[in-house]
Amino acid sequence: MSLMFNGIGVSRGIGIAPTRLLIRDKLEIRERSITKARVKAEIKRFDQAIETAKKELEAVSATIPADAALDITSFIETHLLMMDDEAFVNQPRLTISEQLVNAEWALHQHREAIIKVFEDMDDPYLATRKNDINHVADAVLHALQHGDKRRIKAGEQEWEGVIVVADDLTPADTVVMQTQGVAGFITETGGQLSHTAILARSLGIPAIVGVHSARRYLRDGDMVLMDGNSGLVAADPHEKTIALYRKRQREQKRATRELEKLRDAPAVTACGTAINLYANIENDDDIRALRRANALGVGLYRTEFLYMNREDIPTEEEHFQVYSKIIRALKGSAFTIRTVDLGADKQSRHTEKSAQERNPALGLRGIRRCLKEPALFVPQLRAILRAAARGPVNILLPMLTNVGEVRQTRELLEQVRAALLEEGHKVGEGIKLGGMIEVPSTAIAADQFARELDFLSIGTNDLIQYTLAIDRIDDHVNYLYDPLHPAVLRLIKMTIQAGKDKKVPVSMCGEMAGDERFIRLLMGLGLRDFSMPSNSLLAAKKVILGTSKLRELRKLSDSFVDETNSERRAAVLDKINASPAEEH
C-alpha cells in the first residue's frame, strides 16, 4: 500500500528512485568557560575551523563546470565571502576574549544576533537569506567539532540515482549531489525561495520542500515517486502508477528540449498581438540568464541587496558602479531599477537601529522610509541619474500608498538633477518614473497614480498578501494564499484598465507573472508587459505563441473574475488554458 505525502513543488520534474536519508552529525553547542590563558588557543582553533570550512567549499566549487548557470556558483561564492568577512568572523573572536567562552558558544551567540535581523521579515526572498547565516555557521561548527571530516564528500558517488530526503540542504550539498547524478530532493523545511528551491530549478532537479516529518516515515532504500509539479510524494507506488509517471517524465524532457527552440522567436500571439517579456534580476550576474532566454531587458532590479550584511549605507559611487556594469551588459536594453525597499520587513543593519515598530508590516518601509531618510535615498537617486547618462534607465518606486509620495519624489529628483549638473556630472534624460501597485488602496486609486506616473508595475507577491491578510511563508495560513481570489483579480483588472484609460503602460513583476497557469488569464484581462525570473521566460513564451482569439479570451477572463462557484471557475480556467486543438 502506497504512503502519500504532500509538499510544495518548487522545481518541476518527476523523480522515481530509492530514497537516501541525509542524517548529519549532531552538533553539540554548549557553553564552556575557558581561562584567560586559553584565549589565544581558542581563537586559533576558531580560525582553523574557518579555514577548514573554506577548503571544503572550495573543493565543491572546483567541481562546478565553467559554463554552469551563475546562480549555482553565486551561492557558494557568497558563503566563501562570508567566511572572509571581518564583520562575521571578528565578533566571535571578541566574544571568546571578553566572555572567556568556547568558540562554539561564541559563534552560536553571533549567529543568533544576526538571525534576529532576518527573523520577522515578510519578504519571502529576504526571509530565507537567514539560511546563508545558518549554513555558514553550521559549516564552521562542524569543523570545530569534527575537524576536516567532510559532511558531504565531493567525488564520491553515494548520491547517484537516489532521491535525497533531508531536513534542509546547503548550496554545497546541492551542488555535490547534482554532480553525482541525484534523482531528486525532498526536504522537510523550505519554500519557493529557499536555497534548495532556487538551485534545484537552476540545475533542473525535481524538488519538493515542506514535506513535514518525511524522515520519520521514509527509510533508506524506499522506492519513492515524486512530482515536482504538484508536490506529490508516493512511497512504494503501484507499478501502474510508476508506468504512468515514467511516460510523463519522458514527455516533460521532450517539452524542455522543445522550449529551447523558442529562444529567438518573438513573443507574439497566434492572432498577431505582441507581448513584452522582461526579466527580474537580483544582481548583475543574472544578466547571462536573461540573455539565454532572450528577454527584452530588465523589468525589475531589486536594489535592497546592496544594503544587506553591512553596517553602513552604500555610497553613491558603489551604486553608480553596479548600475553602470549592468547597463553595459544590457547594451541598450530596458533597465528598470526599483529604489530601495527597506523597512521592518526587509532589514539592513542600518534600519534595524531604528525605533521598534508596533506593526512592522504596516510601518516605515519602501518609499516611506526613503522620503523620511534622504541620507538613504539621495545617494541612490544621484547614482541612478548619473548611470542613466550611459544607457536607458527607468525608476520604480516601491510601496506607494498616496500620490503625494510620487510628487515628493519628483521634486527630490529635480533637486538632485540640478545639483549634479551644477557639479559638472552628466545626467540621463527621458528617465521614466513608475510605481509599484502592491497594496489594495493603490490599486483602487490606480487611475490617480496613472496621472502622476509614466508606468505602473503590479507586484502581486505583496498585493495578494495585503489583500487577503495572510503571510504566505507562514505554514499555518499559507494555504489561503490565492492569486486567483476574486478580490485580487479585480484589483489587477482595475489597475490594467486605469493604465489603458490614461494611456500609461502597466506591467506585472510578481511571481504570478511567471506562472504559465495564469498568463492567458492575465492577457485576457489586458496585460501586455510581463517581468519574471529568467527561467520562466521560455515557458511563458510558449503559452503566448499558442494563444489565439484574444477577444474570446477577454470575455472568458472577465467571466472568471466575476464567477463565484468553484466548479464553474475551474471549468472557465480550463477553457482559458486550453490549446487551440483542444478548443474544437
N, C-alpha and C positions, 0 to 999 in steps of 0.2 A: 504494500500500500504506500502510495506516494505521500511525502510530507511537504506541505506547501507553505511558502513564506512570501511576504510582500515587502518590498523596499522601494527606494527611489531609483528609477533607471536614469543614470547620469551619462552613460556612454553606450551608444547603440551597438547592437550586435548580439549574437547568440553564442553562448558557450555550453558545450556538452562534454564534461570531463570529470575525472575523480577530484575530490577535494584535497587540499593540503592546508591544515590549520597552522597559522603562524602564532606560535606561543613564544613570547620574548622572555629573556632572562629578567627576573623580577628585580627592580631597583629598590633597594632599601635606603630610604632617605631619612636619616635620623640625626638629631643634633648631638655633637660630641664636643666637649670643651678641650682646648689644647693649651699648652703653656706658651709663654712668650718666646721661649727658646725654640719652639716648634714652628713658629710662624713662617720663617723663610722656607723651610722644607715643605710646608703645606701649600704655600703659594707656588713653589716649584712643581709640586705634584699636580696642582690645578693647571698650570701652564703646559705640562707634559700631556695631560688629558686633552687639552685644546688641540695640541699638535697631532695626537693620535686620531682624534675625530676628524681633523682636516685631511689627514692622509687617507682615511677611509673614503671620504667624499671625493678626493682627487682620484682615487683608484676607480671609483664609479664613473666619474666624469670622463676618464680616459676611454671608457667603453662606448661612449656615445658617438655615433657616426658624425662625420663633419657636416653632412647635409641634413641632419635632423632638424625638426622644427625648433625655432628659437625658444619657445616657452618650455621645451623639455630641458634645455641647458640652463635656462634662466633661474629655475628653482634651485638647482644645485649651486649655481654661482651666488645666488642670494644667501644661501646658508654658509658658503665659504666666506663671503664678505662679512657676515655677522660674526664669524669667529675671529675675524681680523679687526672688528670694530672695537675701538678703545672704550666706547661707552658701554658695550656689552661685557667686556672682559675685566675692566678695571674695578667695577663695583664689587664683584665677589672677592677680589684681592683685598680691597679696603675692609670688607666685612670680616674676612679672615683675620686681618691685622687688628682691627678695632674691637671686634666682639670676641676674639680668640675662640673661633669655632672652626669645625672641619670644612673642607672645600665643598662637599656635597650640600651641606646646610646653607653655606653662603650663596651658592648658585641657586638653590631652591628658593631662598628668600628673594633674590634678584628676579628670578623668573616670575614669581607671584606678583611682584610690584609692577612689572611690565605688563603682565596679562590683565591687570586691573584696568589699564588704558583701553583694552580691546573688549573687555567682558560684556559691557552693556550696549555694544554697537548695534544699531538697527540695520545698517547697510550689510547685506549678506556677504558681499565680497570682502569688505574690510574686516568683518567679524571673524571670518575664517583665517585671517592673517595671523591670529594668535597661534595658529598651528605652526608657523615658522619658528616662533619662540620655543614652543614645546619640543619640536623636533630637534632643534639645535641643542637645547638644554639636555634632552634625553641622550643625545649622542655623546655629549661631554660626560654626563653622569655615568653612562655605560663604560666609557673609557676609564673613569675614575675607579670604578668597581671591578671591571673585568680586563683592564689593560688593553692589549691590542687584539683581543679575541673578537673577531668580526661578528656583527649582529646578522648581517645579510652578506654572503660572500659572492663577489663577482667572480665569474669564470667557472663556477660550478653549476651543473645542470639540474639542481634539485627542484627547480620550479617549472621545468619544461612540461608542457601539456597538462597542467593542473589548474584548477580553479582555486585561487587563494582565498581563504576565509580568515579575516583578521578584525581586530578592534578598529584599527586605522592603519594607514600605510604612509611612510615618509616618501618624499620625492626620490630619495636614493633607493629605497625598497622597490618602488615602482619601476624605475629605470632598469635596475638589475634584473628584475623578474621579466621585464619586456625583452631584454636581450637574450634571455634564456627560453623565450617562447611560451610564456604563461598564457593560459586559455581564457582567463577572466578574473575579475576581482569581486569579492563580496565583503563589505565591511559593516560593522555594527553601528558605526557613527558616520557623520559626514552629511554633506548636502550637495546641491548642484554646483556650488562654487568652492568646494573643498579641493585640496591639492590632488587627491586621488581622482576626483571627477575631471578636473582640468587636464591632468596628464593622461588619463585613460582616453579622453576624447582625442587629444593630440596624437596619441600612439595608436589609436584605432583598436583599443582593447575593450571588450564588453565589461561594463562595471555597474554594480548595484550597491548603493550605500543605504544606511539607516535600517538594516535588517537586524533588529534588536534580538539579542540572545542567540545569534546564529551559531556561535561556537559552543553554546550549551547543547544544541540539538544535533549538530552535524559532527561527524567524526572523520578522521583521516581516511581517505580512500572511498568515501561515499560517492556514488555516481550522482552528479547533480546537473540539472538543466537550468540555465539562467538566461533570461531575456532582458537585455539592457534597454530595450524599447519600453517595455511595460513595467519593469521592476519585479517580475515574477521569478521566484526560485522554487524548483521542484526537486526534492531529494528522492532517489530511487524511482524515476519516472517510468511509465509503461513504455514498452517497445514501440507501440503505435504513436505515442506522443513524441518519442525520440525521432522517429522517421519523419513526422510532420515538421519538426523543428530543424532537422537536417536539410530538408527541402527549402525552408525559409532562409536558412543560413546561406545556402548556395545562391538563392535569389538576391539576398542582400549584398553579397560580394559582387555579383554581376551588376547590381544597381550602382554600387560605388564606382566601379570602373566606368560605367556609362556617364556618371556625373562629371568625371574629369574631362570628358569630351566637350562639356558646355562652357569651359573656361572663357573662350573667346567669343562666344555667342552673345549678342546684345540682349538685354533683358526686356524683351518686347512680347506682349501677349499675342496669341494667335489672331486676334482681331485688330492688331496694329497699335496698341497703346503702350508707350514706353514707360517703364518703371525704373526709378533711380535706386541703385543698390550701393550703399556705403558701408564702411566697416567701423565698429567700435574698437578703439585701441586703448591700452593702458600705458604703453611706453613705446619708444622708438623701435624696439626690437620687433614689434608686431607688424611693422611695415612689410616685411618679407611675406608673411602670411596673407596680408591684404593683396599683394601683387599676385600670389599664386591663384587667388580667386578672381583677380581682375576687377576689383571694386572700383567705383568712380572716384573714391577718395575716403577721407575720414569724416564720418558723421558725428562722432563723439570721441573726444580725447579727454579722459579724466585726469585732472592735474593734482588732485589731493595726495597722490602717491609721492610727489616731490616733497611733501611736508612731513611724511611719516618717519618714525625712528630717528628723530633728531631733536635737539634742544632748541635750535634757533629757527628762524623763518628763512626760506630760500631767498637768496639775493636776486635782484633784478637781472644780474649777469647770468646767474645759474638758469633762471627761467629762459632768458634770451638764447643761451647756447642750446638748450634742449629743443626749444621750438624751431630754431634755425636748422638744426640737424634733421628734424622731421620734414620741414619744408623742402630742404634739399633732396631728401629721399623721395618725396611725393612728386617732384618735378612738375609742378603746376596744377596738380590735382587738388580738389577741395580739401580744406583742413579746418574743422570746427573745434575750437578749444572751449571746453567748459571751464569757467572760472572756478576757483577752489570751493569745494563744498564741504567745509569743515564745520564741526559743531559737536554737540554731545553724542551724536550717533557715529561720527567719524572723527575720532580724536587724534590730535597730534600731541606731542609733549608741550607744545605752546598752548593749545586750547585746554588741556587738562588742568592748567594752572588757573583757569577762570573759575569764577564762583560756581558752586554746585547748583544745578537747576532742579526744581521740584519735578518737572516732567520733561526729561531731555528731548524726547521725540518732537515736542512742541515748543522747544526753546530756541536758543540763539544758534542758528545753523544756516548754511548756504549764504545767499545774498544778504541776509540779515546781519550775519557776523561780519561779512566783508565791508558793508556800508558803515557798520559801527566801529570797525577797526581799520582805518585807512592804511596803517602801517603794514597790515596783512595784504591788503588789496592793491594799493598803488604800485608796488614793485612789479606785481604780475601784469597790471594793465600797461605799465611802461614797456615791459618786455614784449608783450603781445603787439603793441603798436609799432615797436621797432622791428620785430620779426616780420610783420606784415609788409614791410618795405621789400622783403626778399621773396614774397610769394603770396598767393591768395589765402586769407585767413578770415574766419567768422568767429564771433564771440557768442557764447551761450551762457545765460545766467541761470543758476540752479535755485530751486525752492522759492520761486516768486509767489507772492500772495496778493500784492496790490500794485497798481500801475505806478504809484509813487516811487517804488523801488527802481522801476525802469527809468523814470525821469531823473532820479538822483544819479543813477549810473551814467546816463548820457552826459549830464553836467560834469561829472567827475572825469569822464573820458575826454571831454573837450578841454578841461583844465590840464590834464596830463599831456594831451597832444600839444597844447600851446607851450607848456614848459619844455617838452622835448625839442620842439622846433627852435625855441629860444636858445637852447643849449647846443644847437647845431646838429642834432640827430636827424637821420632820415626816418620818415614815418609813413606807414602804409595808408593808401587812400581807398575809399569804397568799402571799408570794413562793414559787414552786416552784423547787426545785433539781434540775437534771438533769445527766446526764453523757454525754459522747461515748463511743461504743463504736467505737474506731478502731485497736485493736491486738488480736491474737488472744487474748492472755491475758484481756483484759477481756470479750471475747465469750464465752469459755469459762466465765468466772465471772460471767456476766450475772445469774444468779439472786441472787448475793450483792450485787451492785450494786443490783439492783431492791429489795432490802430496805432499802437506805440512801437511795435517791433517789426523787424524785417522778415522774421520767420519764427515759427513755433515748433517745438520738439516735444513729443509726448513721451514722458518717462513712465512706462507702465509699472515698473517694479514698485515705486513709491505710490503711484496713483491707486493701484489695487489695494495696497496695504492701508492707506489712509481712507479710502472709500469704504472698505469692509471692516476696518478697525481690527485687523489681525496682523500678527507678526509671522511671516512665512518661514522663519527659521526656528520657530517655537513648535516643538513636536506636539504640544497639546492642542494647538489651534491651526496648524498649517494645512490641515485638510480642508479648511474653509477658504484657502487662497484660490480664487477662481477668476481667471482672466475673462471668462465668458459670462460673468454675473451681469444681469441686465443693467444694473446701475453703472458698472464700469463701461460697458459698451455704449450706453447713452452719453456718458461724458466724453468718450473718444469720438463718437459721431458728432457731438456738439462742437468739439474743437475743430474737427476737419471741416465742418460746414462753416464755422466762423472764418477759417482761413480762406475758404473758397469765396465767401461773400466779400471779404476785404482784399481779395487777390494777394494773399500772403501765403507762401509755401508752408506746408505742415509735414513734418517728418515724425517717425517713431523710432526711438532708440532703446527702449526697454526690451527685456527678453522676449516679450510677446512678438516683437517684430521679426525675430529669427526663428520662430516656431512654425514649421511648414503647415501645421494643422490650422493656423489662423490667418495665413497670408491671403487666401482668396476672400475670406470674410472681410478683412481689412481693406482689400482692394474694392470690394463691393460697397464698403462704407465711404469710399472716395480717397483712400490713402494711396499716394503715388511715390513717396520717398520713404525708404526703409534703411535703417542703420542697425547692424547686428554683428556678432562675433564673426570673424573671417571664416571659421569652419562651418558656418551655417549658410554662407552665400550661394554655393553651387546648388544645394538642395532647394533654396528659395527660388533660384533662377529656373530650375526645372518646373516648379509649380507655376511660375509666371508664364513660361513658354507654352505650357499646356492649358492655359486659361483662354477661354473664348466667351463671346456673348456677355460682355460686361453689363449691358443693360439688364439682362435677366439676373445677373449676379447681384446687381444693385437691389432689385426687388426682393430677392431671396435674403440678402443680408439685412434689409430693413425689417422683413418679417421675422427674422431670427431675433433681432433686438427686442421686438415687441412681444414675442411669444413667451408665455409663462409655463406652459405644460412641458414637463421634462422630456416625455416621449416624442412629442411633436418637435421640440427643439433639436433633439438628436437626429430626427429624420431630415430636418431642414439643413443641419450642418453636413450630414452625409451627402445631400444633394449639392450643396455648395462645393464640397471637395471631390465630387465625382469627376472622373476624367471624361472628355468628350465621348469616348467609346462607350462609357457606362451610362451616358445620358439617353441613349437611344434603345 
